[in-house]
Every structure is written in structure tokens, then in C-alpha cells.
Amino acid sequence: ACLKRVAGLRATIGAYDEAIKMFEHISETILADNVRGTPLFGRLEIKDHFFRAVLCKLVVVNPNGTGLERITAIEMAEKAFIRYGEMDMENFSSGLEYDTCKILIECEYKQDLERMKKTVDHFRASRALETWVQVTLDQTIINLEAWLDNLAAQLL
């Protein structure tokens, strides 16, 4: 629980890479403990930690970067998402957290702002979220809006 709070604090101050490492470490520890038969935490928590790690990867998609930088960041988030699903097919690969990650990644690729907003609203309505998660979801939307605004400005 302490490491989860520290990871959340790291994300709050924008240290997303550190937060990702912590969320991944927590999940890997839970998986290893369950394999050894000494679970300290419930396996269902894994999906929350993987969700938070993917969210941290998506929020760093830079709206002011080049198209290549943007695609590279989205691909990194997608690869992590796939890897997390393979690590814990039983829990992470189903449910709202998984579906939300999948849709957010699709929205980034397709630049589908409206679908992203609807997905975030649905997720918020379904879960009690820490403030930093809410802020990070909002920032992901803001970043996509800024990217689309930048594209529109270039066309003028």
C-alpha cells in the first residue's frame, strides 16, 4: 500500500517513468507471490496497477512533438498494455480497466477526441478514483485536444 501511494505521488509531480516502474514492480511482486502461494495482496489489484502504468504512458504523449514522436509514445503504451495483458491474462485482460486502456490507445491512434471523452466519463462513473488518476485522465484529453488544435493550425 505504501509503494502504491509513493507511485501515485510520483505521478502527481509528473515523474511518470518512476511511477510506471513502481506500478510494474508492485504487479510483478503480486504475480510472483501468487505463484509461490504466498499472496500478500489480491490478484485483482494487479489490473489497477497495470491501468495506472498505461495511463502514465499515455499522458506523456506530447501534443507539441512531431508526428513520429507521438506515434512512438503511443506504440510504447500499446506494447506495455499488451505485455501487461500477457503477464496476467486472468485479471487484467478482462474488465473495465483493460477495456478503458484499449479504447484510450485506439483513440490516440485515431485521434478520436469524442470517444476518448466518453470513455473517460464512463470510467469515472464506474470507479472511485484517486485525484491524480482523475487529473491524469484529464491531461490525456487535454493533450489530444492540443495535438488536434496544432494540426488544425498547421492547415491554416
PyRosetta script that sets phi, psi and omega in degrees:
from pyrosetta import init, pose_from_sequence

init()
pose = pose_from_sequence("ACLKRVAGLRATIGAYDEAIKMFEHISETILADNVRGTPLFGRLEIKDHFFRAVLCKLVVVNPNGTGLERITAIEMAEKAFIRYGEMDMENFSSGLEYDTCKILIECEYKQDLERMKKTVDHFRASRALETWVQVTLDQTIINLEAWLDNLAAQLL")
pose.set_psi(1, -37.1)
pose.set_omega(1, -180.0)
pose.set_phi(2, -65.8)
pose.set_psi(2, -45.0)
pose.set_omega(2, -179.9)
pose.set_phi(3, -64.3)
pose.set_psi(3, -35.4)
pose.set_omega(3, 176.9)
pose.set_phi(4, -62.4)
pose.set_psi(4, -42.3)
pose.set_omega(4, 178.6)
pose.set_phi(5, -65.5)
pose.set_psi(5, -41.0)
pose.set_omega(5, 178.6)
pose.set_phi(6, -63.5)
pose.set_psi(6, -42.7)
pose.set_omega(6, 178.4)
pose.set_phi(7, -61.2)
pose.set_psi(7, -42.7)
pose.set_omega(7, 177.2)
pose.set_phi(8, -62.3)
pose.set_psi(8, -40.1)
pose.set_omega(8, 177.2)
pose.set_phi(9, -65.4)
pose.set_psi(9, -39.2)
pose.set_omega(9, 177.7)
pose.set_phi(10, -61.3)
pose.set_psi(10, -43.2)
pose.set_omega(10, 178.3)
pose.set_phi(11, -65.3)
pose.set_psi(11, -38.1)
pose.set_omega(11, -179.5)
pose.set_phi(12, -58.0)
pose.set_psi(12, -37.5)
pose.set_omega(12, -178.4)
pose.set_phi(13, -92.7)
pose.set_psi(13, 7.3)
pose.set_omega(13, 176.4)
pose.set_phi(14, 87.7)
pose.set_psi(14, 9.0)
pose.set_omega(14, 177.7)
pose.set_phi(15, -88.0)
pose.set_psi(15, 65.1)
pose.set_omega(15, -171.6)
pose.set_phi(16, -65.6)
pose.set_psi(16, -38.2)
pose.set_omega(16, 179.8)
pose.set_phi(17, -61.6)
pose.set_psi(17, -41.5)
pose.set_omega(17, 177.9)
pose.set_phi(18, -66.1)
pose.set_psi(18, -42.3)
pose.set_omega(18, 179.1)
pose.set_phi(19, -61.8)
pose.set_psi(19, -42.8)
pose.set_omega(19, 179.0)
pose.set_phi(20, -58.8)
pose.set_psi(20, -48.0)
pose.set_omega(20, 179.9)
pose.set_phi(21, -58.7)
pose.set_psi(21, -40.5)
pose.set_omega(21, -179.4)
pose.set_phi(22, -68.1)
pose.set_psi(22, -44.7)
pose.set_omega(22, 179.0)
pose.set_phi(23, -63.0)
pose.set_psi(23, -40.0)
pose.set_omega(23, 177.4)
pose.set_phi(24, -65.0)
pose.set_psi(24, -41.7)
pose.set_omega(24, 179.8)
pose.set_phi(25, -62.3)
pose.set_psi(25, -44.3)
pose.set_omega(25, 178.8)
pose.set_phi(26, -59.1)
pose.set_psi(26, -46.6)
pose.set_omega(26, -178.4)
pose.set_phi(27, -64.4)
pose.set_psi(27, -43.5)
pose.set_omega(27, 179.4)
pose.set_phi(28, -64.0)
pose.set_psi(28, -37.1)
pose.set_omega(28, 177.6)
pose.set_phi(29, -65.0)
pose.set_psi(29, -44.0)
pose.set_omega(29, 178.6)
pose.set_phi(30, -61.0)
pose.set_psi(30, -45.4)
pose.set_omega(30, 179.4)
pose.set_phi(31, -61.5)
pose.set_psi(31, -45.4)
pose.set_omega(31, -179.4)
pose.set_phi(32, -64.0)
pose.set_psi(32, -41.8)
pose.set_omega(32, 179.0)
pose.set_phi(33, -63.1)
pose.set_psi(33, -38.2)
pose.set_omega(33, 179.5)
pose.set_phi(34, -69.3)
pose.set_psi(34, -35.9)
pose.set_omega(34, 177.3)
pose.set_phi(35, -65.6)
pose.set_psi(35, -40.3)
pose.set_omega(35, 179.5)
pose.set_phi(36, -74.9)
pose.set_psi(36, -12.3)
pose.set_omega(36, -179.0)
pose.set_phi(37, 82.3)
pose.set_psi(37, 18.9)
pose.set_omega(37, 178.6)
pose.set_phi(38, -124.4)
pose.set_psi(38, 59.3)
pose.set_omega(38, -175.6)
pose.set_phi(39, -68.5)
pose.set_psi(39, 125.0)
pose.set_omega(39, 174.5)
pose.set_phi(40, -93.8)
pose.set_psi(40, -26.5)
pose.set_omega(40, -179.1)
pose.set_phi(41, -128.5)
pose.set_psi(41, 156.6)
pose.set_omega(41, 178.2)
pose.set_phi(42, -72.6)
pose.set_psi(42, 143.0)
pose.set_omega(42, 179.2)
pose.set_phi(43, -62.9)
pose.set_psi(43, -25.9)
pose.set_omega(43, -178.8)
pose.set_phi(44, -65.9)
pose.set_psi(44, -21.4)
pose.set_omega(44, 177.0)
pose.set_phi(45, -67.4)
pose.set_psi(45, -23.7)
pose.set_omega(45, -177.2)
pose.set_phi(46, -57.2)
pose.set_psi(46, -42.1)
pose.set_omega(46, -177.7)
pose.set_phi(47, -62.2)
pose.set_psi(47, -33.9)
pose.set_omega(47, 177.4)
pose.set_phi(48, -66.9)
pose.set_psi(48, -42.0)
pose.set_omega(48, -179.2)
pose.set_phi(49, -68.9)
pose.set_psi(49, -41.9)
pose.set_omega(49, 177.0)
pose.set_phi(50, -65.2)
pose.set_psi(50, -40.0)
pose.set_omega(50, 176.8)
pose.set_phi(51, -58.1)
pose.set_psi(51, -47.1)
pose.set_omega(51, -178.6)
pose.set_phi(52, -63.8)
pose.set_psi(52, -37.5)
pose.set_omega(52, 178.5)
pose.set_phi(53, -64.9)
pose.set_psi(53, -44.2)
pose.set_omega(53, 178.4)
pose.set_phi(54, -63.7)
pose.set_psi(54, -42.1)
pose.set_omega(54, 179.1)
pose.set_phi(55, -59.7)
pose.set_psi(55, -42.2)
pose.set_omega(55, 177.3)
pose.set_phi(56, -63.0)
pose.set_psi(56, -34.6)
pose.set_omega(56, 178.5)
pose.set_phi(57, -71.0)
pose.set_psi(57, -35.4)
pose.set_omega(57, -178.9)
pose.set_phi(58, -74.8)
pose.set_psi(58, -33.9)
pose.set_omega(58, -176.1)
pose.set_phi(59, -68.3)
pose.set_psi(59, -20.6)
pose.set_omega(59, 180.0)
pose.set_phi(60, -87.2)
pose.set_psi(60, 4.3)
pose.set_omega(60, 174.3)
pose.set_phi(61, -67.1)
pose.set_psi(61, 109.7)
pose.set_omega(61, -170.3)
pose.set_phi(62, -77.7)
pose.set_psi(62, 118.8)
pose.set_omega(62, 178.8)
pose.set_phi(63, -70.8)
pose.set_psi(63, -15.5)
pose.set_omega(63, -178.4)
pose.set_phi(64, -103.3)
pose.set_psi(64, 1.8)
pose.set_omega(64, 180.0)
pose.set_phi(65, -82.2)
pose.set_psi(65, -178.3)
pose.set_omega(65, 177.4)
pose.set_phi(66, -77.9)
pose.set_psi(66, 166.5)
pose.set_omega(66, 176.5)
pose.set_phi(67, -59.7)
pose.set_psi(67, -38.3)
pose.set_omega(67, 179.4)
pose.set_phi(68, -65.7)
pose.set_psi(68, -42.8)
pose.set_omega(68, 177.4)
pose.set_phi(69, -61.6)
pose.set_psi(69, -41.0)
pose.set_omega(69, 179.8)
pose.set_phi(70, -63.0)
pose.set_psi(70, -49.8)
pose.set_omega(70, -179.7)
pose.set_phi(71, -62.3)
pose.set_psi(71, -40.1)
pose.set_omega(71, 179.2)
pose.set_phi(72, -61.2)
pose.set_psi(72, -43.2)
pose.set_omega(72, 179.5)
pose.set_phi(73, -65.7)
pose.set_psi(73, -40.2)
pose.set_omega(73, 178.5)
pose.set_phi(74, -66.0)
pose.set_psi(74, -42.2)
pose.set_omega(74, 178.5)
pose.set_phi(75, -61.9)
pose.set_psi(75, -38.2)
pose.set_omega(75, 178.2)
pose.set_phi(76, -63.6)
pose.set_psi(76, -41.8)
pose.set_omega(76, 177.5)
pose.set_phi(77, -64.3)
pose.set_psi(77, -41.5)
pose.set_omega(77, -179.8)
pose.set_phi(78, -66.2)
pose.set_psi(78, -41.9)
pose.set_omega(78, 178.7)
pose.set_phi(79, -62.7)
pose.set_psi(79, -41.3)
pose.set_omega(79, 177.4)
pose.set_phi(80, -64.4)
pose.set_psi(80, -42.8)
pose.set_omega(80, 179.0)
pose.set_phi(81, -58.1)
pose.set_psi(81, -46.0)
pose.set_omega(81, 178.9)
pose.set_phi(82, -64.2)
pose.set_psi(82, -43.9)
pose.set_omega(82, 179.7)
pose.set_phi(83, -61.8)
pose.set_psi(83, -42.7)
pose.set_omega(83, 179.1)
pose.set_phi(84, -62.7)
pose.set_psi(84, -40.7)
pose.set_omega(84, 177.9)
pose.set_phi(85, -62.2)
pose.set_psi(85, -38.5)
pose.set_omega(85, 178.2)
pose.set_phi(86, -70.5)
pose.set_psi(86, -32.8)
pose.set_omega(86, -179.9)
pose.set_phi(87, -68.8)
pose.set_psi(87, -35.0)
pose.set_omega(87, -176.8)
pose.set_phi(88, -142.0)
pose.set_psi(88, 73.0)
pose.set_omega(88, -178.4)
pose.set_phi(89, -64.1)
pose.set_psi(89, -29.6)
pose.set_omega(89, -175.9)
pose.set_phi(90, -66.7)
pose.set_psi(90, -41.2)
pose.set_omega(90, -174.1)
pose.set_phi(91, -109.3)
pose.set_psi(91, -49.7)
pose.set_omega(91, -174.6)
pose.set_phi(92, -74.2)
pose.set_psi(92, -32.5)
pose.set_omega(92, -173.1)
pose.set_phi(93, -76.5)
pose.set_psi(93, 12.2)
pose.set_omega(93, 174.4)
pose.set_phi(94, -147.6)
pose.set_psi(94, 160.6)
pose.set_omega(94, 177.3)
pose.set_phi(95, 100.9)
pose.set_psi(95, 175.7)
pose.set_omega(95, -173.2)
pose.set_phi(96, -65.3)
pose.set_psi(96, -38.5)
pose.set_omega(96, -179.5)
pose.set_phi(97, -62.0)
pose.set_psi(97, -45.8)
pose.set_omega(97, 179.3)
pose.set_phi(98, -62.2)
pose.set_psi(98, -50.1)
pose.set_omega(98, -179.1)
pose.set_phi(99, -60.3)
pose.set_psi(99, -40.3)
pose.set_omega(99, -179.9)
pose.set_phi(100, -65.1)
pose.set_psi(100, -45.2)
pose.set_omega(100, 177.2)
pose.set_phi(101, -58.7)
pose.set_psi(101, -46.8)
pose.set_omega(101, -178.1)
pose.set_phi(102, -59.2)
pose.set_psi(102, -45.6)
pose.set_omega(102, -178.6)
pose.set_phi(103, -68.7)
pose.set_psi(103, -40.9)
pose.set_omega(103, 178.6)
pose.set_phi(104, -61.1)
pose.set_psi(104, -40.4)
pose.set_omega(104, 177.5)
pose.set_phi(105, -65.1)
pose.set_psi(105, -44.1)
pose.set_omega(105, 176.8)
pose.set_phi(106, -59.6)
pose.set_psi(106, -41.9)
pose.set_omega(106, 179.7)
pose.set_phi(107, -63.5)
pose.set_psi(107, -37.2)
pose.set_omega(107, 176.8)
pose.set_phi(108, -63.9)
pose.set_psi(108, -47.0)
pose.set_omega(108, 179.4)
pose.set_phi(109, -61.2)
pose.set_psi(109, -46.0)
pose.set_omega(109, -174.5)
pose.set_phi(110, -87.9)
pose.set_psi(110, -4.0)
pose.set_omega(110, -178.3)
pose.set_phi(111, 55.5)
pose.set_psi(111, 46.1)
pose.set_omega(111, -176.1)
pose.set_phi(112, -100.9)
pose.set_psi(112, 86.6)
pose.set_omega(112, -175.2)
pose.set_phi(113, -65.5)
pose.set_psi(113, -43.3)
pose.set_omega(113, -177.4)
pose.set_phi(114, -63.5)
pose.set_psi(114, -43.7)
pose.set_omega(114, 178.6)
pose.set_phi(115, -65.3)
pose.set_psi(115, -37.2)
pose.set_omega(115, 177.6)
pose.set_phi(116, -61.8)
pose.set_psi(116, -46.0)
pose.set_omega(116, 179.9)
pose.set_phi(117, -61.1)
pose.set_psi(117, -44.1)
pose.set_omega(117, 179.2)
pose.set_phi(118, -63.3)
pose.set_psi(118, -40.2)
pose.set_omega(118, 179.5)
pose.set_phi(119, -64.6)
pose.set_psi(119, -44.7)
pose.set_omega(119, 179.1)
pose.set_phi(120, -64.4)
pose.set_psi(120, -43.2)
pose.set_omega(120, 178.1)
pose.set_phi(121, -60.1)
pose.set_psi(121, -43.3)
pose.set_omega(121, 179.1)
pose.set_phi(122, -63.7)
pose.set_psi(122, -43.3)
pose.set_omega(122, 180.0)
pose.set_phi(123, -63.3)
pose.set_psi(123, -44.7)
pose.set_omega(123, 179.4)
pose.set_phi(124, -60.0)
pose.set_psi(124, -40.7)
pose.set_omega(124, -179.0)
pose.set_phi(125, -69.1)
pose.set_psi(125, -20.6)
pose.set_omega(125, -175.3)
pose.set_phi(126, -98.2)
pose.set_psi(126, -14.4)
pose.set_omega(126, -174.1)
pose.set_phi(127, -137.5)
pose.set_psi(127, 145.9)
pose.set_omega(127, 168.0)
pose.set_phi(128, -82.7)
pose.set_psi(128, 122.7)
pose.set_omega(128, -173.2)
pose.set_phi(129, -117.7)
pose.set_psi(129, 145.9)
pose.set_omega(129, 172.4)
pose.set_phi(130, -66.0)
pose.set_psi(130, 154.4)
pose.set_omega(130, -177.9)
pose.set_phi(131, -57.4)
pose.set_psi(131, -43.5)
pose.set_omega(131, -176.9)
pose.set_phi(132, -63.8)
pose.set_psi(132, -32.8)
pose.set_omega(132, 178.2)
pose.set_phi(133, -67.7)
pose.set_psi(133, -42.9)
pose.set_omega(133, 178.0)
pose.set_phi(134, -62.0)
pose.set_psi(134, -44.6)
pose.set_omega(134, 179.5)
pose.set_phi(135, -63.6)
pose.set_psi(135, -40.3)
pose.set_omega(135, -179.1)
pose.set_phi(136, -68.5)
pose.set_psi(136, -39.3)
pose.set_omega(136, 174.7)
pose.set_phi(137, -61.2)
pose.set_psi(137, -44.5)
pose.set_omega(137, 177.7)
pose.set_phi(138, -60.8)
pose.set_psi(138, -42.9)
pose.set_omega(138, -178.9)
pose.set_phi(139, -65.5)
pose.set_psi(139, -33.8)
pose.set_omega(139, 176.6)
pose.set_phi(140, -62.6)
pose.set_psi(140, -42.0)
pose.set_omega(140, 177.1)
pose.set_phi(141, -65.5)
pose.set_psi(141, -46.4)
pose.set_omega(141, 179.7)
pose.set_phi(142, -58.7)
pose.set_psi(142, -41.4)
pose.set_omega(142, 179.9)
pose.set_phi(143, -63.5)
pose.set_psi(143, -41.1)
pose.set_omega(143, 178.3)
pose.set_phi(144, -68.0)
pose.set_psi(144, -40.3)
pose.set_omega(144, 176.1)
pose.set_phi(145, -58.5)
pose.set_psi(145, -44.9)
pose.set_omega(145, -179.7)
pose.set_phi(146, -64.3)
pose.set_psi(146, -40.2)
pose.set_omega(146, 178.1)
pose.set_phi(147, -60.8)
pose.set_psi(147, -46.3)
pose.set_omega(147, -179.6)
pose.set_phi(148, -65.4)
pose.set_psi(148, -38.5)
pose.set_omega(148, 176.3)
pose.set_phi(149, -63.2)
pose.set_psi(149, -41.7)
pose.set_omega(149, 178.5)
pose.set_phi(150, -62.4)
pose.set_psi(150, -41.3)
pose.set_omega(150, 178.0)
pose.set_phi(151, -63.2)
pose.set_psi(151, -44.2)
pose.set_omega(151, -179.8)
pose.set_phi(152, -62.4)
pose.set_psi(152, -40.2)
pose.set_omega(152, 178.8)
pose.set_phi(153, -64.4)
pose.set_psi(153, -34.4)
pose.set_omega(153, 179.5)
pose.set_phi(154, -69.4)
pose.set_psi(154, -26.9)
pose.set_omega(154, -178.8)
pose.set_phi(155, -80.2)
pose.set_psi(155, -16.7)
pose.set_omega(155, -178.0)
pose.set_phi(156, -79.3)
pose.dump_pdb("model.pdb")
